[in-house]
Structure formats: structure tokens, C-alpha cells
């Protein structure tokens, strides 16, 4: 990331003690009546270890100013974040406690659910910063490091949610359609390794958000933006297109294909199932895949479409950034949907939840029915068929 060409001297704490390499980038001082304007003869990298300075100043056009002050960004987006924080934080904390401390046995689905729950909580704790930022009309007060961490947490949550949901759907598909062939693949160790691989891929894509300073001072509005106003060269060129196309394919296209294929295969297996226990398990898996697909459509599809339109408009010098930012905020709604996915995906979580409710003398009759309905047919007295036990794993 490179510094803009014009800066005011009050933006600098002091330029001394910098290395000779950076002193070679000479400053040309132009005297004015009120202040001096520093103009750089050449651009130098914004390395905070070289010298301390306030965020770079950006002179933006009227279209950008309109987008930054749009009610979509200053009202609608923070409202969504507040709702998500209020709903998702307690739900995911409860789910994490149940998954870690009250499930009698670990399964691949439990591992994936814990992974997804941790990603949601990681993002939820950064939401108050984003709410404050947008309610202040896009004025970031928490420094460049917090900006980078908050931005990285958002994209980590989005990517982890998509990939882990796809892994859950794929694991359920294997358990329903190919329970015997894939039994060795559906192990705890394989699930842990899959989660580690997911995080390695995700963190690799977050490196730009942590390494570079995406704070930018907009003097027309007297605000400091966080990842809303970027230098013209940011994510430009071949590398930028490769970066975004790879993200688009890996985190949108591939998961959507997985969900569609899993739904079709499970629906087909459901039509062929004759045993009541197998039919019930297939039906629950089908509902799980449907909910995952609906979550994908509601949370991510609008942003996918608007992002493509935004990129086309940006190339023509136009902007629909406020709409893009609004649809981007819809991504975090997955934090509210995910607890329902845990419930549908994991019989262990359902049993733990109803045991807890029964302990509180709440919903005892219904809870007993639901816990029994999650048990395999052999446990309920039918010793003739062991297939339910394989499917419920």
C-alpha cells in the first residue's frame, strides 16, 4: 500500500529517526499562509515501524461522499449488526457449552459444529466496533490494527461458515447415501484435520487485511474510514483479479455446488428408503441441507450478485458501494442461522439440549420424545436392523 501524494504536516507526529532509505525520499516544502503542504517526490511504503503518522488523507469525489453518508451504511448496516450480536452471541455460547461439555460422544458433526461456533463467536466480539464505526457515520476510532483484525474476522467468519457448512452437508450426505463405504472417512481425526485445513486456507486469504493499513482519512467528512476508502492501486491488476476470482470460486461457487449435489442425492435416497428409521434420518438430513442452502441464498447470494455489479460499475467510474456494503452485512446473518444448523446436524446436541431442559423441569414430555426419536432403532427395541446406528453416527 502506498501513501497518497498530499499530506498536511499535522498528520505527522514527527519525521525523525527514520532510516536513511526513507530519508532519501526527500520532502519538498511549499510555504502557505496557514500551513505547509508536504509533497513527496516519490511514493514510499506505509511501514508503521519506520515512522509514526496518522492515517493517510484521501480526497474523494462527490459520488464516494454520497455512498459514505448513505442511510444504508449509517443506519441499516449497524441495525443488522446489533440484531446479529444480540441473537448470535448467547445462542452460540449456549451451543458451544452444550457441544463441549454435555455431549456424551464426539462425532465429526460435533467437531464441525464446534469449529463453526468458534468462528461465529470470534466475529461476534468484533461487531460492537463495527456498530460504533457506522453509527459515527463511518468514523473509525480504534486504530489500524483493530481495523485489520475486525476486517479479517469478518472474512474469516464468512469463509469458515461457508466451508464448514459445506463440510457438514458433505459428511451427512456420506452418512446417508454411502454409510459403509465412507465410514473410515467420517472419523474424528479426519474432521479435525479438515477443520485445520479450512483455517489454513482462510488465514492465507486474510494476510492482506492484517499486513496493510486500510485506514484512510476523509477530510471532507472529517472521518477516518476502515476498509471503505482504499488507494486506487489496492487490489488492482492481475494479482487483484486472481485474488478475488479465487475467493469467489472457492468460497461461493464450490460450496453452492456441494449443497446442490448433496440435496439431490439425499432426496433421491429418501425416496428409496423403506425402513421408517432410515426414512426419518434421511428426512432430517434433507431438512439440514435445505436450511444450509437457504442460509446460503439469504446471506451470501445477494452479495455475490451485487459484488459482480459493483465491480462492473467500478470499472465505468460509477458506484453502488452502499448497496454492496448493505448486502455484505447480510453475510453475518449466518451467525444467527448456524445454531439451527447445529441442532439439525447433531443428534448429540439435540439430546444434550433436551436433557438440560428436562433438568430444569421444562418440556419433559416433549424432550423425552425428541431424545428417543434421535436414538437408533436398535436402541428403541428393534434388534433386527443395525443400519440406523450407522446413519446416526
Secondary structure, 3 states (H helix, E strand, C coil): CECCCEEEHHHECCCCCCCHHHHCCCEEEECCCCCCEEEECCCCECCCCCCCECCEECCCCHHHHHHHCCHHHHHHHHHHHHHHHHHHHHHHHHHHHHHHHCCCCCCHHHHHHHHHHHHHHHHHHHHHHHHHHHHCCCCCCCHHHHHHHHHHHHHHHHHHHHHHHHHHHHHHHHHHHCCCCCCCCCCHHHHHHHHHHHHHHHHHHCHHHHHCCCEEEECCCCEEEECCCCCCCCCCHHHHHHHHHHHHHHHHHHHHHHHHHHHHHHHHHHHHCCCHHHHHHHHHHHHHHHHHHHHHHHHHHHHHHHHHHHHHHHHCCCCCHHHHHHHHHHHHHHHHHHHHHHHHHCHHHHHHHHHHHHHCCCCHHHHHHHHHHHCCCCCCCCCCCCHHHHHHC
